Amino acid sequence: MSHSVKYTDEFKTEAVKLVTQHGYTVIKASQHLGIGKSTLGTWLKRHRSIKEGTLNETDQDKLRRLEKENKELKMERDILKEAAVYFAVESKKSTRS
């Protein structure tokens, strides 16, 4: 499983500025910062939606909470999938005895 890194809001803001204010491409900025281009793309998308005024502060908080919950649920699902495979293999071993 991959581990997730928690980036500060300041880091995210500066990363977005590389693209929006300093003319970096998403690929160049993500390489420069050592982050995934999809990660930076997500931050840019959020920045643009906030800038356009489509999300108020309450909606932003709700979005962050739901994104965190979604990530946790995906992790739990992956663990359950691995456990199901493990127990299926163990079950087959015990029936062969």
Secondary structure, 3 states (H helix, E strand, C coil): CCCCCCCCHHHHHHHHHHHHCCCCCHHHHHHHHCCCHHHHHHHHHHHHHHHCCCCCHHHHHHHHHHHHHHHHHHHHHHHHHHHHHHHHHHHHHHHHC
